[in-house]
Each structure stands twice: as C-alpha cells, then as structure tokens.
Amino acid sequence: MDRIGGYRLVRKLGEGDRATVWLGHAGEESGASATPQTAALKVYREHSRVADIDREIEALSRASSAHLVELTDIATAPDGRPCLALRRIDGPPLERVLARRSSLSAGEVVTALAPVTAALAELHRVGVGHGGVSPRSIVLDQRGAPVLAGFGRARVVGSLPEDRALHSLTPAARDDEPLLCADVRDLTMLIGELLDRCPTDAGVRDLREWLDAVQPVSGALPAIADRLFDLAPATPLRVEQPAAVARVAFPSRAMTASISDDLTQPMVAAGWLDDSPMTIAQRAVRRRVGELVRTVRKPVWVAGAIGLGALVVAFAVIPSVGTARGVPPIASTLPSASATGALRSGDTDETAETAAALSGDDPVAATTALVFERASCIAERSVGCLATVEQAGSAALEADSYFLRQLQAGGTIKDRRLDGSQPTLVQRLGDSAIVGLGAQTAPGSYAASVLVVRVDAGWRIRDLTTGTSG
C-alpha cells in the first residue's frame, strides 16, 4: 500500500492501538512549479469498530477553530479500511516541550493553554467531549500556536446547535455530563502542572487557588480563559529544538526598519527568526521601532495567535516600510458602540467614505472606519459582520468571535469594546501599522491600540488591545 485517496504515503508518523498515522503527499512532485500538499493520514486498523470511527469523524467535523486539528478529507485504503486526512501539524507535542523545559514563564503558559481553553469551550458548545486533554494531545503548529488533537476518545454528547449563539446542552446538562467534567478537570490539572514550572508570584498563586475551586462546568471554560489572559502578556513558547518550529526569515532585500534587539533576540534563540546579519544603521532603527512598540499598553493578545510574537512577526516579514510617522490625532470623536447601524442603513455617503478609507493609503483613517464598523458588529452580535472588518484567520477575528459567542450564550467574559476616539499613528511599516486609540495615558502610550494590515480587500484589523468598557 503506497497510495491512499490521492496521497502518496511518505513515512509513518506514529501508531496506536486503533490506527496508524502516515505523512501523505498529494500532487505531482516533479517540475519547478510543483507544490505538493501534505496531510496526516490516519488509517484505522481492521478491528476498529465502524461506530467508533463515525463518532470520531462527527466530533472532528462539528467545531472549527485554528486551535483544533482539522479534518480535510475522508478516504478508503485499497483494503477497504477507512482513512482520515487531517491537517498536518509540523511542530512538537507540548509533552516533548515540557520534557525539555524545567521552567516556563507565565506568558508561555498563556500562549500554550489559553487558545486551547477557548477551543475546548467551542467543542463543548457544539456538544463534543474531547476525552483526552493532555500534553500529548496538544501540538504546536508551524507558527508555534497550540492545536488540540488526539480525538480518538472524543464523543458526541448532544445534538448540533442550529445557531452559533446556542449551546448543544443546557448548563445543568453540561454539569451532569461526565466527559465534559473530565475535560475541565484534565485542563485545570494541566494548567496547574505548567504553573508549577513558573516563578511564584501573586498572579500565579491567585490563579492556582482559583483553579482549585473552579465550578461549575457550564461556565468554567470561558472563565478559565479570562483568568489565563489576565495572568500575563502572552509570549512565544520557547522550544529547545529550534528546528521543530518553522523559522521566519527576514526578506532578502534590506529592511529600513525592524524590531528592537531585546524583543527579537529571544525569538532568534527560539528559532522564530533567522539571526541574519544587520548593519549598524538597521539596528539603530530596530531599537527606535522597539521603543515605540513598547509604549503601547500591555496587550491581551488573543488565541490564534502567539501573543506579542504575532505582532513582531507581522512587522518582521513586511519587506517595505512606510515613512509616515507623527500623524496628528483626529480631533473629532468617533460614535460610541451604541450608535450602531449607520453604515448598514443605506447611507451611501457614509458607505462611500468608509470604502474610500479602507482602500486608501491612510491607516489612521482606515482604523477610524474599522473601529466604528467593529462596534456595530459587536452591538449586533454578528460574527459574520466581524469577518468584513477583521483579517481572516487573525487573532482579532478569533477572539472577537469567541467574545460574541459568549455574549450570545449569556457567559461572563471581559468586554472587548474599544474607545475609538483620537486615533493616532504609533508606527507604520509598509502595509502594516499600529494605531493608538483614546487619550494618551503617558507620553507615547495609549488606552488601547490596533494592529491593522492592508490586504487585497483593503485595510483590516489583525490584532488589538482592548480599552475600558464603553
């Protein structure tokens, strides 16, 4: 057996009692323009029960998240055995990282487990219990972001909700479901295990004590995610084997600005950035940009991405750098989040102004429009609306979508609305910019900030820090 469902079997990745996992390549590999696609092919053993396979397939197909392993196809081996094509995750399991690390920073704990907590909450919302949350089932992808895999014990415990605002089970039913309770217990134990490797401070102690008393299951996961995000700013999870995490190379042509040494050197050590030679002039600009980045208020970088490293990498891979800086604040105050629907009421003048701002070259004007539109989306509690103002697959879209689902479900979660007044350009690098929002809390520091990027469809929000409730 050398091919399954259009995939050529390259090598065995692993095996267990129920299945063997192979690396598969799809497509022709000859020719200069060939770009073979890879997948992890899970081939079940002959004695595997059809009911168990169907259960795993349904569990995998119910929820969608950048932090859940993705089922991309279903095939059949030549001997009739079923096979699942899963998105290949190139990084190591968390278990291997922990085996090489005797200590962790609080920010690394946030990066490793806050996105997984949010993904597990989404699984429970759609009526799926994972049944195997552990360091072995959490794998780092090529960005260093955690992905929850290992669905071999997953089980469907409720019907699929008809709407994203609904839960499969009532709070009481979730509290009574043993598998969901086990997921929360396993997750809290894992968080505790990682916290034991952190330097003990007040935040770590408070979180440990709070986790020991967490109840009930129905509201535990959103609350755990909130507490994790409040613990510390997320930082990239350092892997002792740099080759296990994809390296992000600087562009070959000279960059006129990059990121400060004290931000990039830990990422170089972790294998996130190539330690390419830099000229003295480039390093001077790097320090200047780093100073500007550090003035932005301490962020709560959200799940999908990799904490502050997401912003650093986003800036580092931009090959061209804009020269705009010091743009004065816009004097007028944006409408509050309660003034919603203006751009959806058929006002063609405002719609045209918004379209012009999003397609123009001014990131401040674009941010003004995006923040107003985002406020309307939040007031309408529309996840689909958010997809028109936030970059697809971005940390902002994933976090805001999760925030809205918790609002729709009546859950308790930190308010993510922004005070969009007085937008001020903090720094621009090519098609990426940081815009400060609200009054300055200190020289060069703002109540909130937004990272915007220009894509084919225009400017979009990629990441943000939230201000006070509005």
C-alpha positions as CSV (number, residue, x, y, z in Angstrom):
1,M,0.0,0.0,0.0
2,D,1.7,3.2,-1.2
3,R,-1.2,5.5,-2.0
4,I,-4.5,6.4,-0.3
5,G,-7.1,8.7,-1.7
6,G,-4.7,10.6,-4.0
7,Y,-2.0,10.8,-1.3
8,R,1.4,9.1,-1.6
9,L,2.5,7.6,1.7
10,V,5.9,9.0,2.6
11,R,6.6,7.8,6.1
12,K,5.0,6.6,9.3
13,L,4.4,9.4,11.8
14,G,3.1,7.3,14.6
15,E,0.8,4.4,15.5
16,G,-1.5,3.3,18.3
17,D,-4.0,0.5,19.1
18,R,-6.6,1.8,16.7
19,A,-4.8,3.4,13.9
20,T,-1.5,4.2,12.1
21,V,-0.7,7.8,11.1
22,W,1.2,8.4,7.9
23,L,2.6,11.5,6.2
24,G,1.0,11.8,2.8
25,H,1.9,14.0,-0.2
26,A,-0.8,14.9,-2.8
27,G,0.0,16.1,-6.3
28,E,2.9,15.7,-8.6
29,E,6.4,16.5,-7.2
30,S,8.2,17.0,-10.4
31,G,8.6,20.3,-12.2
32,A,9.7,23.7,-11.0
33,S,6.2,24.9,-10.1
34,A,5.1,21.8,-8.2
35,T,3.7,22.5,-4.7
36,P,2.7,19.2,-3.2
37,Q,0.2,19.3,-0.4
38,T,0.8,17.3,2.8
39,A,-1.6,15.7,5.2
40,A,-1.5,13.4,8.2
41,L,-3.3,10.3,7.1
42,K,-5.0,8.3,9.9
43,V,-5.5,4.7,8.7
44,Y,-7.7,2.6,11.1
45,R,-6.8,-1.0,11.9
46,E,-9.0,-3.8,10.7
47,H,-10.5,-4.4,14.1
48,S,-11.7,-0.8,14.6
49,R,-15.4,-0.5,15.1
50,V,-17.3,1.5,12.5
51,A,-19.3,3.2,15.2
52,D,-16.1,4.4,16.9
53,I,-14.8,5.8,13.6
54,D,-18.2,7.5,12.8
55,R,-18.1,9.1,16.3
56,E,-14.6,10.5,15.8
57,I,-15.5,11.8,12.3
58,E,-18.6,13.6,13.7
59,A,-16.6,15.1,16.6
60,L,-13.9,16.4,14.3
61,S,-16.3,17.9,11.8
62,R,-18.5,19.8,14.3
63,A,-16.2,22.5,15.5
64,S,-13.9,24.8,13.6
65,S,-11.0,26.6,15.2
66,A,-7.4,27.4,14.3
67,H,-6.6,25.6,17.6
68,L,-8.4,22.3,16.7
69,V,-7.0,19.7,14.4
70,E,-8.8,20.0,11.1
71,L,-10.4,17.1,9.2
72,T,-9.8,17.8,5.5
73,D,-11.0,14.6,3.7
74,I,-12.2,11.1,4.2
75,A,-10.8,8.3,2.1
76,T,-10.6,4.5,1.9
77,A,-7.5,2.4,1.8
78,P,-7.1,-0.2,-1.0
79,D,-8.0,-3.0,1.5
80,G,-11.2,-1.2,2.4
81,R,-10.1,0.4,5.7
82,P,-11.3,4.0,6.3
83,C,-8.8,6.8,6.4
84,L,-9.0,10.4,7.7
85,A,-6.9,13.1,6.1
86,L,-6.0,15.6,8.8
87,R,-4.2,18.9,8.6
88,R,-0.6,18.2,9.2
89,I,0.9,19.9,12.3
90,D,4.6,20.3,11.9
91,G,5.7,21.2,15.5
92,P,6.3,19.0,18.5
93,P,3.7,18.0,21.1
94,L,3.6,20.0,24.3
95,E,4.7,16.8,26.1
96,R,8.0,17.0,24.3
97,V,8.5,20.7,25.0
98,L,7.8,20.1,28.7
99,A,10.2,17.2,28.8
100,R,13.0,19.6,27.7
101,R,11.9,22.6,29.9
102,S,12.2,22.6,33.6
103,S,10.8,26.2,33.9
104,L,8.3,28.3,32.0
105,S,7.3,32.0,32.1
106,A,3.7,32.9,32.8
107,G,3.5,34.4,29.3
108,E,4.4,31.0,27.8
109,V,1.7,29.3,29.9
110,V,-0.8,31.8,28.4
111,T,0.4,31.0,24.8
112,A,0.3,27.3,25.4
113,L,-3.1,26.9,27.0
114,A,-5.4,30.0,26.7
115,P,-6.1,29.2,23.0
116,V,-6.7,25.5,23.8
117,T,-9.1,26.6,26.6
118,A,-11.1,28.6,24.1
119,A,-11.1,25.8,21.5
120,L,-12.3,23.3,24.2
121,A,-15.1,25.7,25.1
122,E,-16.2,25.7,21.5
123,L,-16.1,21.9,21.4
124,H,-18.4,21.8,24.4
125,R,-20.7,24.3,22.9
126,V,-21.4,22.1,19.9
127,G,-21.9,19.0,22.1
128,V,-18.5,17.3,21.8
129,G,-16.4,16.0,24.7
130,H,-12.7,15.5,23.9
131,G,-11.8,12.9,26.5
132,G,-8.1,13.2,26.2
133,V,-6.8,16.7,27.1
134,S,-3.1,16.2,28.0
135,P,0.4,17.5,26.9
136,R,0.4,14.7,24.4
137,S,-2.8,15.8,22.6
138,I,-1.6,19.5,22.3
139,V,0.7,20.0,19.4
140,L,2.5,23.2,18.2
141,D,1.9,24.2,14.6
142,Q,4.4,26.0,12.3
143,R,3.7,29.3,14.0
144,G,4.2,27.9,17.5
145,A,0.5,28.1,18.2
146,P,-1.1,25.2,20.1
147,V,-3.5,22.9,18.4
148,L,-5.7,20.4,20.3
149,A,-5.5,17.0,18.5
150,G,-6.0,13.4,19.7
151,F,-9.7,12.9,19.1
152,G,-9.6,9.1,19.5
153,R,-11.6,9.3,22.7
154,A,-13.9,12.1,21.6
155,R,-17.6,11.6,21.9
156,V,-20.7,13.5,20.8
157,V,-22.8,14.2,23.9
158,G,-25.5,16.4,22.4
159,S,-27.2,17.5,19.2
160,L,-25.6,20.1,16.9
161,P,-26.9,23.6,17.7
162,E,-28.8,25.2,14.9
163,D,-27.2,28.6,15.6
164,R,-23.7,29.7,16.7
165,A,-25.4,31.6,19.5
166,L,-26.8,28.4,21.0
167,H,-25.3,25.6,23.1
168,S,-25.9,21.9,22.5
169,L,-26.7,21.3,26.1
170,T,-28.2,23.3,28.9
171,P,-25.9,24.5,31.7
172,A,-27.4,21.8,34.0
173,A,-26.9,19.1,31.4
174,R,-23.3,20.2,30.8
175,D,-22.6,20.0,34.6
176,D,-24.0,16.4,34.6
177,E,-22.1,15.2,31.6
178,P,-19.1,13.1,32.9
179,L,-16.9,13.6,29.8
180,L,-17.3,17.4,29.8
181,C,-16.4,17.4,33.5
182,A,-13.4,15.2,32.8
183,D,-12.2,17.7,30.1
184,V,-12.4,20.6,32.6
185,R,-10.7,18.6,35.3
186,D,-7.9,17.5,32.9
187,L,-7.4,21.0,31.6
188,T,-7.2,22.6,35.1
189,M,-4.7,19.9,36.1
190,L,-2.6,20.7,33.1
191,I,-2.7,24.4,33.8
192,G,-1.6,23.6,37.3
193,E,1.3,21.5,36.0
194,L,2.5,24.3,33.9
195,L,2.1,26.9,36.6
196,D,4.3,24.7,38.9
197,R,7.1,25.5,36.4
198,C,6.6,29.3,36.7
199,P,8.3,31.6,39.2
200,T,5.8,32.0,42.0
201,D,4.3,35.5,42.2
202,A,0.9,36.8,43.3
203,G,-0.7,36.2,40.0
204,V,0.4,32.6,39.7
205,R,-0.7,31.9,43.3
206,D,-4.1,33.5,42.8
207,L,-4.7,31.5,39.7
208,R,-3.7,28.2,41.3
209,E,-6.1,28.9,44.3
210,W,-8.9,29.9,41.9
211,L,-8.5,26.8,39.8
212,D,-8.7,24.5,42.8
213,A,-12.2,25.8,43.4
214,V,-13.5,26.3,39.9
215,Q,-17.2,25.4,39.5
216,P,-19.4,24.6,37.7
217,V,-18.5,23.0,34.3
218,S,-21.1,25.0,32.4
219,G,-19.3,28.3,32.9
220,A,-15.8,27.2,33.8
221,L,-14.0,27.3,30.4
222,P,-14.8,30.9,29.5
223,A,-13.8,32.0,33.0
224,I,-10.6,30.0,32.8
225,A,-9.7,31.6,29.5
226,D,-10.3,35.0,31.0
227,R,-8.1,34.3,34.0
228,L,-5.3,32.9,31.8
229,F,-5.3,36.0,29.6
230,D,-5.2,38.2,32.7
231,L,-2.2,36.3,34.1
232,A,0.4,37.8,31.8
233,P,1.1,39.1,28.3
234,A,1.4,36.1,26.0
235,T,5.0,35.3,24.8
236,P,6.2,32.7,22.3
237,L,6.6,29.3,23.8
238,R,10.3,28.5,23.6
239,V,11.2,25.1,22.1
240,E,14.6,23.7,23.0
241,Q,14.8,22.2,19.5
242,P,14.5,25.2,17.2
243,A,14.1,23.1,14.1
244,A,10.8,21.9,15.4
245,V,9.2,25.3,14.8
246,A,9.2,26.9,11.4
247,R,11.7,29.7,11.0
248,V,10.6,33.0,9.7
249,A,13.4,34.5,7.5
250,F,13.9,38.2,7.1
251,P,13.3,39.4,3.5
252,S,16.4,39.3,1.4
253,R,16.4,42.9,0.5
254,A,17.5,45.4,3.1
255,M,14.8,46.5,5.6
256,T,14.9,50.1,6.7
257,A,13.2,49.2,10.0
258,S,12.6,46.1,12.0
259,I,12.1,45.2,15.7
260,S,14.3,46.0,18.7
261,D,17.0,43.6,19.7
262,D,15.5,42.9,23.2
263,L,12.3,41.7,21.5
264,T,13.9,39.8,18.7
265,Q,16.8,38.0,20.4
266,P,14.6,35.7,22.5
267,M,12.8,34.8,19.2
268,V,16.1,34.1,17.5
269,A,17.1,31.8,20.3
270,A,13.8,30.0,20.0
271,G,14.1,29.6,16.2
272,W,11.4,32.1,15.3
273,L,13.6,34.5,13.4
274,D,16.8,34.0,11.4
275,D,19.8,35.7,13.1
276,S,20.7,37.4,9.8
277,P,23.5,40.0,9.7
278,M,22.2,43.5,10.3
279,T,24.0,46.8,9.6
280,I,24.6,49.3,12.3
281,A,22.0,51.6,10.8
282,Q,19.4,48.9,10.6
283,R,20.0,48.0,14.3
284,A,19.5,51.7,15.3
285,V,16.2,51.8,13.6
286,R,15.2,48.5,15.1
287,R,15.8,50.0,18.6
288,R,13.7,53.0,17.7
289,V,10.8,50.9,16.5
290,G,11.1,48.7,19.6
291,E,10.8,51.8,21.8
292,L,7.6,52.8,20.0
293,V,6.2,49.3,20.2
294,R,6.9,49.1,24.0
295,T,4.9,52.3,24.6
296,V,1.7,50.6,23.6
297,R,-0.3,49.5,26.5
298,K,0.3,45.9,27.8
299,P,-1.7,43.7,25.4
300,V,-4.0,40.8,25.8
301,W,-3.0,39.1,22.6
302,V,-5.6,36.5,21.8
303,A,-5.9,33.0,20.9
304,G,-5.0,32.2,17.4
305,A,-2.0,33.9,17.5
306,I,1.2,33.7,19.5
307,G,1.0,36.7,21.8
308,L,3.3,39.6,21.3
309,G,5.2,37.4,18.8
310,A,2.3,37.7,16.4
311,L,2.8,41.4,16.1
312,V,6.6,41.1,16.0
313,V,6.5,38.5,13.2
314,A,3.8,40.5,11.3
315,F,6.1,43.5,11.3
316,A,9.3,41.5,10.6
317,V,8.1,39.9,7.4
318,I,7.0,43.2,5.8
319,P,9.6,43.9,3.1
320,S,8.8,47.6,2.6
321,V,8.5,50.3,5.2
322,G,6.4,53.4,5.1
323,T,7.8,56.7,6.2
324,A,4.7,58.2,7.8
325,R,5.1,59.0,11.5
326,G,3.8,61.5,13.9
327,V,0.4,61.9,12.2
328,P,-1.6,64.2,14.5
329,P,-4.7,62.8,16.2
330,I,-8.0,63.2,14.6
331,A,-9.9,65.8,16.6
332,S,-13.4,64.5,16.1
333,T,-14.7,61.7,18.4
334,L,-16.0,58.5,16.9
335,P,-19.6,57.5,17.5
336,S,-19.9,55.2,20.5
337,A,-20.7,51.5,20.2
338,S,-24.3,52.3,20.9
339,A,-24.6,54.4,17.8
340,T,-24.9,51.4,15.6
341,G,-26.1,50.6,12.1
342,A,-25.2,53.9,10.4
343,L,-23.3,52.1,7.7
344,R,-26.0,49.5,7.3
345,S,-28.9,51.9,7.0
346,G,-28.4,52.7,3.3
347,D,-26.4,55.9,3.9
348,T,-24.5,55.9,0.6
349,D,-22.3,58.9,1.5
350,E,-21.0,57.2,4.7
351,T,-20.6,53.9,2.9
352,A,-18.6,55.6,0.2
353,E,-16.4,57.3,2.8
354,T,-15.8,54.0,4.6
355,A,-14.9,52.2,1.3
356,A,-12.5,55.0,0.4
357,A,-10.9,54.9,3.8
358,L,-10.4,51.1,3.7
359,S,-8.9,51.2,0.2
360,G,-6.8,54.3,0.7
361,D,-3.2,54.7,2.0
362,D,-4.0,56.3,5.4
363,P,-4.0,53.6,8.2
364,V,-5.4,56.1,10.7
365,A,-8.5,56.9,8.5
366,A,-8.9,53.1,7.9
367,T,-8.7,52.4,11.6
368,T,-11.3,55.0,12.3
369,A,-13.7,53.3,9.9
370,L,-12.8,49.8,11.0
371,V,-13.3,50.5,14.7
372,F,-16.7,52.1,14.1
373,E,-17.7,49.1,11.9
374,R,-16.4,46.7,14.6
375,A,-18.5,48.4,17.2
376,S,-21.6,48.0,15.1
377,C,-20.8,44.3,14.6
378,I,-20.5,43.8,18.4
379,A,-23.7,45.7,19.1
380,E,-25.5,43.5,16.5
381,R,-23.6,40.4,17.9
382,S,-22.9,39.3,14.4
383,V,-19.9,37.1,13.8
384,G,-20.4,37.3,10.1
385,C,-20.2,41.1,10.2
386,L,-16.8,40.9,12.0
387,A,-15.4,38.9,9.1
388,T,-15.8,42.1,6.9
389,V,-13.6,44.2,9.2
390,E,-11.1,41.8,10.6
391,Q,-8.4,39.8,8.8
392,A,-9.4,36.2,8.0
393,G,-7.7,33.8,10.4
394,S,-6.4,36.6,12.6
395,A,-6.2,36.7,16.3
396,A,-8.6,39.6,16.4
397,L,-11.3,37.7,14.5
398,E,-10.9,34.6,16.5
399,A,-11.0,36.4,19.8
400,D,-13.9,38.7,18.9
401,S,-15.9,35.7,17.5
402,Y,-15.4,33.9,20.8
403,F,-16.3,37.0,22.7
404,L,-19.6,37.3,20.8
405,R,-20.5,33.7,21.2
406,Q,-20.0,34.1,25.0
407,L,-22.3,37.2,25.0
408,Q,-24.9,35.3,23.0
409,A,-24.8,32.5,25.4
410,G,-25.0,34.8,28.4
411,G,-21.5,33.9,29.6
412,T,-19.2,36.2,31.6
413,I,-16.2,37.5,29.6
414,K,-14.0,40.6,29.6
415,D,-15.5,43.4,27.5
416,R,-13.6,43.8,24.2
417,R,-15.2,47.0,23.0
418,L,-12.8,49.8,22.1
419,D,-12.8,53.5,22.7
420,G,-12.2,54.5,19.1
421,S,-11.7,58.2,19.8
422,Q,-8.5,60.2,18.9
423,P,-6.7,57.6,16.7
424,T,-3.0,58.3,16.5
425,L,-0.4,56.6,14.3
426,V,2.2,55.0,16.5
427,Q,4.3,53.3,13.8
428,R,3.9,52.2,10.3
429,L,5.9,49.5,8.4
430,G,4.7,49.2,4.8
431,D,1.3,47.7,4.7
432,S,1.1,47.2,8.5
433,A,0.6,49.9,11.2
434,I,0.0,50.3,14.9
435,V,-2.7,52.9,15.7
436,G,-3.2,54.2,19.3
437,L,-6.7,54.9,20.4
438,G,-8.0,57.2,23.1
439,A,-6.2,59.8,25.2
440,Q,-2.6,59.2,26.0
441,T,-2.1,57.6,29.4
442,A,1.6,58.6,29.3
443,P,3.8,60.1,26.6
444,G,3.5,57.8,23.6
445,S,1.2,55.4,25.4
446,Y,-2.5,54.9,24.7
447,A,-5.6,53.4,26.3
448,A,-5.8,50.9,23.5
449,S,-4.1,50.0,20.3
450,V,-4.9,48.3,17.0
451,L,-2.6,46.5,14.5
452,V,-4.0,46.9,11.0
453,V,-2.8,45.4,7.8
454,R,-3.6,46.1,4.2
455,V,-4.8,43.0,2.2
456,D,-6.3,42.7,-1.3
457,A,-9.7,43.8,0.0
458,G,-8.3,46.8,1.8
459,W,-7.3,47.6,5.4
460,R,-8.3,45.0,8.1
461,I,-7.8,44.7,11.8
462,R,-5.3,41.9,12.6
463,D,-4.9,42.3,16.4
464,L,-5.9,44.7,19.2
465,T,-5.7,45.6,22.8
466,T,-8.9,46.5,24.5
467,G,-9.7,49.6,26.4
468,T,-12.2,50.1,29.2
469,S,-15.8,49.2,28.7
470,G,-17.9,51.6,26.6
